[in-house]
């Protein structure tokens, strides 16, 4: 899906992709953010869309950078058709994200065709996660930082039909 085929993200939001990677059982890949601890240290892979990059390419690139899983090990099984947004908390708006009030995301659902051995958290020079596991989709909103929770509730609703019963 080209970024040109969907409306522009809302003003002030950084264009971003999120990835729900489902295994064959219907569980979702979740990673623990490197350097963070506690219940809200977990999330699905996500990242910015580069200038002139289409959304699908960005989703596959981010998946590879954050998990080491290449595009040959996944199939696309769905995506959102509108931007889902969250605002950064005030302390983040002063840091590297000061130019944006939050992120607007298109979410992709992918089926993982590989094995756990294919996950390589250190495949990219900027390591995002220091642990990972397979989790029930409906558990994700309670694992993420509170400012992302509304988006995660929405993706649970939108992709629930793909999840484990």
Backbone as ProteinMPNN parsed JSONL, in Angstrom:
{"seq_chain_A": "XXXXXXXXXXXXXXXXXXXXXXXXXXXXXXXXXXXXXXXXXXXXXXXXXXXXXXXXXXXXXXXXXXXXXXXXXXXXXXXXXXXXXXXXXXXXXXXXXXXXXXXXXXXXXXXXXXXXXXXXXXXXXXXXXXXXXXXXXXXXXXXXXXXXXXXXXXXXXXXXXXXXX", "coords_chain_A": {"N_chain_A": [[0.854, -1.171, 0.0], [0.716, 2.057, -0.945], [1.826, 5.085, 0.479], [0.679, 7.228, -0.691], [-1.872, 6.423, -1.348], [-3.495, 6.586, 0.804], [-5.064, 8.929, 3.036], [-3.214, 11.874, 4.035], [-1.253, 11.789, 7.044], [-2.567, 13.008, 10.196], [-2.042, 16.475, 10.917], [1.01, 17.382, 12.425], [1.727, 14.886, 13.356], [3.984, 12.161, 13.31], [4.561, 10.063, 10.567], [4.183, 6.555, 10.721], [4.678, 3.008, 11.091], [3.128, 0.039, 12.358], [3.534, -3.331, 13.421], [1.905, -6.361, 13.601], [2.822, -9.488, 14.257], [1.814, -12.576, 13.611], [1.952, -15.89, 14.795], [1.651, -19.347, 13.709], [-0.182, -20.36, 15.456], [-1.78, -18.283, 16.101], [-0.888, -16.499, 17.95], [0.799, -13.48, 19.015], [3.808, -11.752, 18.24], [5.787, -10.144, 20.627], [7.936, -7.685, 21.928], [10.378, -6.828, 24.453], [11.204, -3.646, 25.323], [14.466, -2.502, 24.958], [16.444, -1.796, 27.746], [14.332, -1.03, 29.334], [12.118, -1.825, 32.005], [9.618, -3.721, 33.766], [6.005, -4.02, 33.717], [4.983, -2.503, 31.552], [6.865, -2.461, 29.52], [6.783, -3.687, 27.097], [6.068, -4.192, 23.588], [4.737, -4.282, 20.215], [6.613, -4.562, 17.129], [7.514, -1.457, 15.619], [7.871, 1.6, 13.714], [9.276, 4.524, 12.073], [8.221, 5.886, 8.902], [10.17, 6.238, 6.137], [11.125, 9.065, 4.08], [9.558, 9.163, 0.95], [9.096, 6.431, 1.007], [7.069, 3.565, 0.665], [4.248, 2.4, 2.583], [3.998, -0.394, 3.049], [6.59, -1.327, 2.407], [8.008, 0.007, 4.399], [6.941, -1.271, 6.678], [7.887, -3.923, 6.371], [10.635, -3.441, 6.355], [11.038, -2.307, 8.95], [10.24, -4.498, 10.523], [12.3, -6.312, 9.899], [14.569, -4.872, 10.823], [14.053, -4.697, 13.586], [13.525, -7.294, 14.493], [14.989, -9.107, 13.03], [13.764, -10.708, 11.216], [13.223, -11.605, 7.942], [11.6, -10.475, 4.849], [10.931, -12.72, 3.347], [10.021, -14.548, 5.135], [7.492, -14.027, 5.977], [3.964, -13.424, 5.448], [1.632, -11.082, 4.222], [-1.331, -10.431, 5.87], [-3.245, -8.618, 6.461], [-4.178, -5.129, 7.027], [-4.514, -1.881, 8.533], [-6.709, 0.705, 7.384], [-6.734, 3.321, 7.88], [-5.139, 6.047, 9.602], [-3.95, 5.468, 12.847], [-3.637, 7.137, 15.857], [-1.44, 8.335, 18.442], [-0.574, 10.453, 21.176], [2.52, 11.861, 22.243], [3.79, 11.77, 25.58], [4.33, 14.704, 27.668], [7.087, 14.782, 28.545], [8.445, 13.429, 26.522], [8.054, 15.058, 24.361], [9.925, 16.984, 24.568], [12.307, 15.886, 23.886], [13.932, 13.906, 21.403], [11.681, 13.732, 19.87], [10.505, 16.209, 19.612], [9.576, 17.674, 17.442], [7.165, 16.612, 16.723], [3.811, 16.013, 17.783], [2.942, 13.531, 18.285], [2.49, 10.145, 17.071], [1.316, 8.839, 13.983], [-0.088, 5.931, 12.844], [-0.071, 3.235, 10.508], [-1.148, -0.013, 10.662], [0.12, -3.275, 10.138], [-0.79, -6.656, 9.694], [0.888, -9.63, 9.86], [1.682, -12.951, 8.849], [3.775, -15.229, 10.36], [6.106, -17.283, 8.895], [8.319, -18.66, 9.519], [10.642, -20.04, 11.933], [11.226, -19.969, 15.51], [13.978, -19.724, 15.709], [14.645, -17.977, 13.713], [14.38, -15.423, 14.656], [16.251, -12.655, 15.412], [17.411, -10.52, 17.497], [19.547, -8.786, 17.483], [20.107, -8.101, 14.882], [20.281, -5.664, 13.638], [22.106, -2.594, 13.798], [21.104, -0.761, 15.665], [19.712, -1.851, 18.365], [16.525, -2.701, 19.362], [14.975, -4.299, 21.083], [15.366, -6.414, 23.989], [14.408, -8.823, 24.745], [11.919, -11.286, 23.911], [8.649, -12.692, 23.169], [5.903, -14.949, 22.456], [2.54, -13.955, 22.518], [-0.87, -13.633, 23.66], [-3.111, -11.792, 21.663], [-5.074, -10.125, 22.851], [-3.896, -9.487, 25.262], [-2.011, -7.537, 24.824], [-2.68, -4.639, 25.108], [-2.418, -4.208, 27.888], [0.266, -4.487, 28.287], [1.727, -2.49, 27.09], [3.085, 0.906, 27.134], [1.086, 3.344, 28.804], [0.272, 5.58, 27.138], [0.08, 4.549, 24.59], [-1.956, 2.792, 24.653], [-4.675, 3.095, 23.731], [-4.45, 2.886, 20.931], [-3.529, 0.24, 20.766], [-5.747, -1.108, 21.829], [-7.485, -0.665, 19.722], [-6.217, -2.069, 17.598], [-6.419, -4.636, 18.555], [-9.152, -4.971, 18.353], [-9.487, -4.613, 15.546], [-7.923, -6.693, 14.439], [-8.575, -8.99, 15.764], [-9.906, -11.224, 14.747], [-7.895, -12.727, 13.622], [-6.489, -13.851, 15.624], [-5.46, -16.231, 18.202], [-7.863, -18.454, 19.577]], "CA_chain_A": [[0.0, 0.0, 0.0], [1.496, 3.277, -1.037], [1.39, 6.148, 1.377], [-0.125, 8.145, -1.483], [-3.236, 5.916, -1.506], [-4.257, 6.875, 2.015], [-4.95, 10.359, 3.346], [-2.027, 12.273, 4.787], [-1.468, 11.671, 8.49], [-2.987, 14.264, 10.806], [-1.006, 17.506, 11.099], [1.791, 17.316, 13.651], [2.022, 13.506, 13.722], [5.026, 11.496, 12.529], [4.082, 8.836, 9.915], [4.783, 5.412, 11.39], [4.027, 1.715, 10.879], [3.15, -0.941, 13.43], [3.469, -4.673, 12.861], [1.467, -7.504, 14.4], [3.343, -10.705, 13.649], [1.083, -13.726, 14.14], [2.493, -17.212, 14.492], [0.64, -20.258, 13.161], [-1.193, -20.622, 16.489], [-2.577, -17.077, 16.304], [-0.275, -15.649, 18.974], [1.464, -12.305, 18.449], [5.171, -11.463, 18.689], [5.92, -8.926, 21.425], [9.304, -7.513, 22.393], [10.611, -5.954, 25.602], [12.07, -2.533, 24.924], [15.809, -2.545, 25.543], [16.693, -0.809, 28.788], [13.121, -0.767, 30.109], [11.671, -2.95, 32.811], [8.266, -3.585, 34.278], [4.88, -4.53, 32.937], [4.702, -1.712, 30.353], [8.084, -2.388, 28.715], [6.589, -4.547, 25.933], [5.298, -3.667, 22.47], [4.951, -4.879, 18.897], [7.535, -3.758, 16.325], [6.972, -0.261, 14.973], [8.911, 2.564, 13.367], [8.955, 5.593, 11.142], [8.207, 5.7, 7.456], [11.152, 7.125, 5.518], [10.669, 9.908, 2.976], [9.358, 8.464, -0.326], [8.977, 4.992, 1.227], [5.661, 3.187, 0.819], [3.932, 1.883, 3.913], [4.319, -1.824, 3.11], [8.049, -1.435, 2.454], [8.414, 0.439, 5.742], [6.569, -2.315, 7.638], [8.811, -5.05, 6.219], [11.965, -2.97, 6.781], [11.041, -2.206, 10.408], [10.224, -5.859, 11.063], [13.655, -6.846, 9.768], [15.492, -4.161, 11.701], [13.773, -4.904, 15.003], [13.423, -8.714, 14.855], [15.846, -9.925, 12.191], [12.925, -11.548, 10.355], [13.189, -11.08, 6.593], [10.305, -10.502, 4.161], [10.658, -14.063, 2.826], [9.501, -15.377, 6.225], [6.172, -13.53, 6.381], [2.982, -13.07, 4.422], [0.742, -10.018, 4.685], [-2.692, -10.953, 6.013], [-4.171, -7.519, 6.706], [-3.638, -3.831, 7.443], [-5.52, -0.856, 8.777], [-6.884, 1.575, 6.21], [-6.677, 4.709, 8.343], [-4.096, 6.314, 10.583], [-4.261, 5.4, 14.272], [-2.702, 8.104, 16.441], [-1.251, 8.547, 19.878], [0.228, 11.626, 21.519], [3.646, 11.654, 23.14], [3.669, 12.484, 26.847], [5.123, 15.948, 27.653], [8.535, 14.578, 28.687], [8.988, 12.996, 25.229], [7.956, 16.16, 23.414], [11.112, 17.833, 24.732], [13.472, 15.151, 23.42], [14.122, 13.746, 19.964], [10.378, 13.79, 19.204], [9.948, 17.55, 19.843], [8.931, 18.226, 16.235], [5.863, 15.974, 16.521], [3.049, 15.836, 19.024], [2.699, 12.101, 18.449], [2.699, 9.331, 15.881], [0.174, 8.297, 13.243], [0.373, 4.611, 12.417], [-0.786, 2.21, 9.745], [-0.743, -1.3, 11.227], [0.105, -4.455, 9.279], [-0.837, -7.992, 10.282], [1.709, -10.54, 9.071], [1.772, -14.338, 9.319], [5.157, -15.681, 10.436], [6.265, -18.563, 8.224], [9.589, -19.232, 9.934], [10.699, -20.655, 13.252], [11.779, -19.075, 16.532], [15.411, -19.541, 15.427], [14.811, -16.893, 12.751], [14.349, -14.141, 15.362], [17.598, -12.212, 15.775], [17.201, -9.172, 18.01], [20.732, -7.962, 17.235], [20.36, -8.086, 13.434], [20.461, -4.278, 13.224], [23.042, -1.938, 14.729], [20.333, -0.139, 16.738], [18.903, -2.926, 18.944], [15.317, -2.148, 19.992], [14.418, -5.2, 22.09], [16.334, -7.319, 24.598], [13.718, -10.092, 24.991], [10.678, -11.387, 23.14], [7.833, -13.877, 23.425], [4.608, -15.018, 21.793], [1.539, -13.528, 23.496], [-2.242, -13.482, 23.169], [-3.355, -10.441, 21.168], [-5.859, -9.317, 23.787], [-3.056, -9.096, 26.405], [-1.101, -6.464, 24.46], [-2.925, -3.309, 25.673], [-1.942, -4.117, 29.27], [1.721, -4.61, 28.307], [2.362, -1.311, 26.496], [3.009, 2.146, 27.906], [-0.304, 3.811, 28.77], [-0.084, 6.514, 26.072], [-0.169, 3.792, 23.359], [-2.99, 1.785, 24.934], [-5.86, 3.246, 22.886], [-4.116, 2.305, 19.628], [-3.491, -1.215, 20.922], [-7.136, -1.575, 21.933], [-8.054, -0.63, 18.369], [-5.69, -3.159, 16.76], [-7.024, -5.874, 19.059], [-10.481, -5.016, 17.737], [-9.384, -4.759, 14.09], [-7.241, -7.925, 14.026], [-8.956, -10.065, 16.665], [-10.301, -12.414, 13.994], [-6.694, -13.458, 13.233], [-5.817, -14.29, 16.843], [-5.774, -17.532, 18.807], [-9.124, -18.46, 20.316]], "C_chain_A": [[0.895, 1.228, 0.0], [0.936, 4.322, -0.084], [0.527, 7.165, 0.626], [-1.58, 7.691, -1.614], [-4.086, 6.094, -0.254], [-4.127, 8.366, 2.303], [-3.659, 10.639, 4.103], [-2.298, 12.083, 6.276], [-1.91, 13.021, 9.061], [-1.792, 15.201, 11.026], [-0.313, 17.342, 12.454], [2.168, 15.916, 14.098], [3.047, 12.911, 12.767], [4.449, 10.236, 11.904], [4.882, 7.615, 10.388], [4.03, 4.152, 10.978], [4.127, 0.888, 12.149], [2.947, -2.311, 12.81], [2.983, -5.663, 13.913], [1.907, -8.745, 13.658], [2.684, -11.892, 14.339], [1.817, -15.009, 13.805], [1.354, -18.104, 14.0], [-0.452, -20.611, 14.169], [-2.114, -19.429, 16.705], [-2.085, -16.212, 17.446], [0.534, -14.554, 18.289], [2.843, -12.129, 19.078], [5.166, -10.144, 19.457], [7.344, -8.877, 21.959], [9.367, -6.593, 23.595], [11.614, -4.896, 25.191], [13.385, -2.585, 25.693], [15.972, -1.421, 26.567], [15.486, -0.457, 29.636], [12.751, -2.023, 30.872], [10.241, -2.696, 33.253], [7.226, -4.058, 33.276], [4.706, -3.797, 31.608], [5.919, -1.538, 29.44], [7.948, -3.121, 27.381], [5.818, -3.822, 24.842], [5.564, -4.503, 21.223], [5.963, -4.01, 18.145], [6.817, -2.568, 15.69], [8.122, 0.657, 14.605], [8.458, 3.522, 12.306], [8.994, 5.163, 9.691], [9.175, 6.713, 6.864], [10.523, 7.929, 4.382], [10.652, 9.088, 1.685], [9.306, 6.938, -0.19], [7.492, 4.646, 1.323], [5.48, 2.447, 2.135], [4.309, 0.404, 4.047], [5.823, -2.047, 3.2], [8.564, -1.049, 3.829], [8.112, -0.638, 6.777], [7.555, -3.487, 7.569], [10.227, -4.666, 6.654], [12.048, -2.91, 8.309], [11.026, -3.58, 11.064], [11.622, -6.457, 11.022], [14.634, -6.183, 10.711], [15.295, -4.53, 13.168], [13.761, -6.374, 15.43], [14.397, -9.609, 14.094], [15.077, -10.815, 11.226], [12.798, -10.892, 8.977], [11.831, -11.218, 5.937], [9.947, -11.856, 3.573], [10.054, -14.99, 3.878], [8.132, -14.926, 6.722], [5.258, -13.416, 5.173], [2.051, -12.035, 5.034], [-0.675, -10.577, 4.718], [-3.705, -9.859, 6.335], [-3.442, -6.233, 7.035], [-4.8, -2.89, 7.734], [-5.596, 0.037, 7.549], [-6.935, 3.045, 6.601], [-5.579, 4.823, 9.394], [-4.664, 6.179, 11.994], [-3.213, 6.255, 14.973], [-2.603, 7.969, 17.955], [-0.356, 9.758, 20.065], [1.375, 11.215, 22.436], [3.356, 12.352, 24.466], [4.595, 13.709, 26.837], [6.631, 15.739, 27.744], [9.178, 14.098, 27.384], [8.968, 14.13, 24.211], [9.129, 17.131, 23.537], [12.36, 17.165, 24.156], [13.534, 15.078, 21.905], [12.811, 13.832, 19.183], [9.743, 15.178, 19.272], [9.26, 18.153, 18.624], [7.536, 17.665, 16.0], [5.129, 15.857, 17.847], [2.735, 14.367, 19.285], [3.003, 11.36, 17.166], [1.369, 8.89, 15.3], [0.657, 7.005, 12.609], [-0.622, 3.909, 11.499], [-0.242, 0.884, 10.28], [-0.903, -2.414, 10.196], [0.018, -5.711, 10.137], [-0.082, -8.911, 9.325], [1.652, -11.932, 9.691], [3.24, -14.745, 9.248], [5.253, -17.092, 9.885], [7.538, -19.287, 8.652], [9.491, -19.947, 11.267], [11.332, -19.664, 14.233], [13.269, -18.81, 16.317], [15.669, -18.374, 14.479], [14.781, -15.512, 13.396], [15.758, -13.819, 15.833], [17.507, -10.744, 16.189], [18.376, -8.237, 17.749], [21.084, -7.885, 15.748], [20.664, -6.686, 12.914], [21.348, -3.583, 14.244], [22.332, -1.235, 15.879], [19.349, -1.18, 17.282], [17.747, -2.313, 19.726], [14.842, -2.974, 21.183], [15.516, -6.074, 22.691], [15.713, -8.651, 25.0], [12.456, -10.097, 24.135], [9.946, -12.65, 23.544], [6.591, -13.826, 22.544], [3.538, -14.759, 22.855], [0.159, -13.509, 22.854], [-2.481, -12.027, 22.782], [-4.058, -9.58, 22.204], [-5.065, -8.895, 25.023], [-2.209, -7.862, 26.1], [-1.423, -5.101, 25.08], [-2.426, -3.147, 27.111], [-0.424, -4.166, 29.376], [2.433, -3.35, 27.825], [2.261, -0.104, 27.426], [1.609, 2.74, 27.751], [-0.651, 4.75, 27.609], [-0.304, 5.825, 24.72], [-1.38, 2.866, 23.484], [-4.213, 1.899, 24.028], [-5.631, 2.674, 21.493], [-4.11, 0.778, 19.719], [-4.883, -1.804, 21.119], [-7.782, -1.637, 20.555], [-7.518, -1.778, 17.51], [-6.166, -4.518, 17.255], [-8.393, -6.053, 18.423], [-10.381, -5.315, 16.237], [-8.816, -6.11, 13.65], [-7.592, -9.123, 14.896], [-9.334, -11.346, 15.956], [-9.113, -13.261, 13.558], [-6.018, -14.152, 14.412], [-6.25, -15.687, 17.271], [-7.069, -17.421, 19.598], [-8.891, -18.634, 21.796]], "O_chain_A": [[1.741, 1.387, 0.88], [-0.274, 4.418, 0.122], [-0.265, 7.88, 1.239], [-2.441, 8.5, -1.96], [-5.277, 5.782, -0.264], [-3.171, 8.998, 1.854], [-3.086, 9.749, 4.73], [-3.439, 12.202, 6.721], [-1.648, 14.063, 8.46], [-0.676, 14.752, 11.288], [-0.963, 17.183, 13.487], [2.854, 15.756, 15.107], [2.982, 13.133, 11.558], [3.895, 9.404, 12.622], [6.111, 7.653, 10.443], [2.874, 4.225, 10.562], [5.08, 1.016, 12.917], [2.267, -2.443, 11.792], [3.577, -5.786, 14.984], [1.425, -9.027, 12.56], [2.96, -12.178, 15.504], [2.254, -15.202, 12.671], [0.215, -17.65, 13.89], [-1.517, -21.099, 13.793], [-3.117, -19.539, 17.411], [-2.781, -15.29, 17.871], [0.91, -14.686, 17.124], [3.026, -12.327, 20.279], [4.608, -9.15, 18.994], [7.893, -9.891, 22.389], [8.538, -5.696, 23.754], [12.728, -5.203, 24.766], [13.403, -2.697, 26.919], [15.677, -0.258, 26.291], [15.602, 0.338, 30.569], [13.036, -3.139, 30.438], [9.724, -1.586, 33.126], [7.539, -4.44, 32.148], [4.313, -4.421, 30.622], [5.991, -0.575, 28.675], [8.906, -3.171, 26.61], [5.009, -2.941, 25.13], [6.486, -5.318, 21.182], [6.149, -2.843, 18.49], [5.66, -2.669, 15.281], [9.228, 0.509, 15.126], [7.394, 3.36, 11.71], [9.688, 4.222, 9.307], [9.016, 7.917, 7.067], [9.517, 7.522, 3.8], [11.623, 8.4, 1.369], [9.459, 6.23, -1.185], [6.735, 5.352, 1.99], [6.437, 1.937, 2.718], [4.88, 0.003, 5.06], [6.279, -2.873, 3.99], [9.457, -1.703, 4.367], [8.931, -0.895, 7.66], [8.003, -3.982, 8.603], [10.936, -5.475, 7.253], [13.011, -3.402, 8.898], [11.724, -3.804, 12.053], [12.077, -7.045, 12.003], [15.448, -6.862, 11.336], [16.268, -4.662, 13.911], [13.966, -6.672, 16.607], [14.607, -10.759, 14.482], [15.682, -11.597, 10.492], [12.323, -9.762, 8.863], [10.993, -11.989, 6.405], [8.771, -12.121, 3.322], [9.621, -16.096, 3.553], [7.664, -15.385, 7.763], [5.712, -13.324, 4.033], [1.721, -12.104, 6.218], [-1.162, -11.125, 3.729], [-4.896, -10.14, 6.469], [-2.238, -6.238, 7.29], [-5.914, -3.079, 7.246], [-4.647, 0.11, 6.768], [-7.154, 3.912, 5.755], [-5.153, 3.833, 9.99], [-5.731, 6.713, 12.295], [-2.021, 6.109, 14.706], [-3.54, 7.552, 18.636], [0.503, 10.053, 19.234], [1.226, 10.34, 23.289], [2.74, 13.418, 24.476], [5.554, 13.741, 26.065], [7.386, 16.451, 27.081], [10.365, 14.346, 27.171], [9.788, 14.151, 23.293], [9.298, 18.006, 22.689], [13.375, 17.834, 23.96], [13.234, 16.047, 21.208], [12.83, 13.989, 17.963], [8.547, 15.311, 19.012], [8.439, 19.058, 18.769], [6.797, 18.186, 15.165], [5.736, 15.632, 18.894], [2.311, 14.004, 20.382], [3.686, 11.876, 16.282], [0.419, 8.604, 16.029], [1.678, 6.98, 11.922], [-1.836, 3.98, 11.689], [0.97, 0.682, 10.345], [-1.905, -2.494, 9.486], [0.67, -5.815, 11.175], [-0.378, -8.961, 8.131], [1.582, -12.073, 10.912], [3.874, -14.62, 8.2], [4.559, -17.994, 10.353], [7.805, -20.401, 8.199], [8.422, -20.397, 11.68], [11.9, -18.65, 13.827], [13.764, -17.756, 16.715], [16.777, -17.839, 14.439], [15.122, -14.524, 12.745], [16.382, -14.598, 16.554], [17.525, -9.845, 15.349], [18.214, -7.017, 17.791], [22.236, -7.63, 15.398], [21.253, -6.546, 11.842], [21.344, -3.941, 15.422], [22.897, -1.121, 16.966], [18.271, -1.367, 16.718], [17.956, -1.51, 20.635], [14.365, -2.424, 22.175], [16.475, -6.436, 22.009], [16.403, -9.519, 25.535], [11.985, -9.049, 23.693], [10.509, -13.552, 24.163], [6.271, -12.79, 21.96], [3.624, -15.285, 23.964], [0.039, -13.383, 21.635], [-2.083, -11.122, 23.516], [-3.678, -8.428, 22.414], [-5.518, -8.024, 25.766], [-1.734, -7.203, 27.026], [-0.497, -4.442, 25.552], [-2.047, -2.044, 27.505], [0.122, -3.911, 30.449], [3.614, -3.157, 28.115], [1.469, -0.087, 28.368], [1.013, 2.646, 26.677], [-1.786, 4.715, 27.133], [-0.823, 6.45, 23.794], [-1.776, 2.228, 22.508], [-4.74, 0.874, 23.595], [-6.525, 2.042, 20.931], [-4.635, 0.103, 18.834], [-5.166, -2.893, 20.621], [-8.541, -2.561, 20.261], [-8.281, -2.399, 16.771], [-6.304, -5.452, 16.465], [-8.753, -7.153, 18.003], [-11.103, -6.167, 15.72], [-9.191, -6.618, 12.594], [-6.962, -10.173, 14.774], [-9.116, -12.437, 16.483], [-9.301, -14.411, 13.159], [-5.091, -14.942, 14.23], [-7.239, -16.241, 16.791], [-7.331, -16.392, 20.221], [-9.847, -18.661, 22.572]]}, "name": "protein", "num_of_chains": 1, "seq": "XXXXXXXXXXXXXXXXXXXXXXXXXXXXXXXXXXXXXXXXXXXXXXXXXXXXXXXXXXXXXXXXXXXXXXXXXXXXXXXXXXXXXXXXXXXXXXXXXXXXXXXXXXXXXXXXXXXXXXXXXXXXXXXXXXXXXXXXXXXXXXXXXXXXXXXXXXXXXXXXXXXXX"}
